[in-house]
Amino acid sequence: MAPALSPSKTRTRVLRRALSTGALALGICAALAAPAVANPIAPDPAHSPNAEDIRVAYWVTLIVAAALAVVFLGALFVALRRFRERRGASPRRVTGGTGITLRVAGALGLVAVALFVVGVLTTESARKLEPSGPDGLTAATARHAQVGVKDVPQPEPGSDEPAEGAPLVINAVGQQWMWRFEYPGEREDIAEVFSYNELVVPVDTAVLLNVRTVDVLHRWFVPALGGQVDAVPGTTTQTWFKADEVGRYPGASTMYSGTGFPAMRIWVRVVEPEEYEQYIEQRANDLTEAQGAVEEQNREAEE
Ligand SMILES: [Cu+2]
């Protein structure tokens, strides 16, 4: 006959069984959910150097926070077990001097300072525009960038020649409730080439966005291509990206801007440089044609 277990041992056994059943259930749920959500705690995969910086900052912060949580909760459980009240004995009194307090506070302070430094470095790196790569559009229109510039050759003062690696400068104008994209380049018949909601850009090319709004506050956010930036009435803000892969990246206006806000989506279609140039040509022809048709109608209306 097995010896009768003490009540505390029975309790430990029940607790252990409950914990392992719970862990098993969680594991099964995670395995089943995995195909649906690639990684539920990770941000979208980065497809631009600045988005990569943001990812690094995210993971460093998450891992440090998780490690601290594990260490402190572990210490708490150990302390609870070790110093709990036992039958027939009074709990041990434990006192810690200022020495241990200062040491723990010092260590935590160092962790906080280290995180702060990582944050400053990654933010600075994410803000700085990188030059276009060898597979990008080389005939990019160079204009002076107001954002910090990381090794981007600036054009000679007074020169119209674009510098190598210079960014493609595009206006992203928010309005209730869509985005209008204005592409660089002189045109004869139309003021400019523009598109709505879908921005088409060449791959491996630094794209500098002048973000504006014609009405209320909007916010630009394409997670795979960098951080969020506000479109503020009366001013121009800038952000940039350099897409590393052809594809279509979704984004959204992430600031509530009125009843039509949910429809205010963004798509960035990244294509090969030749395809970009074809797109701009096609768009220019379509717009010229549309403008001609409108002028024709106006003339007819006047007659
Ligand atoms: Cu908006």
Residues whose N, C-alpha, C, O or C-beta is under 5 A from the ligand:
A	BS01	CU	L217 H218 R219 S253 M255 S257 M264
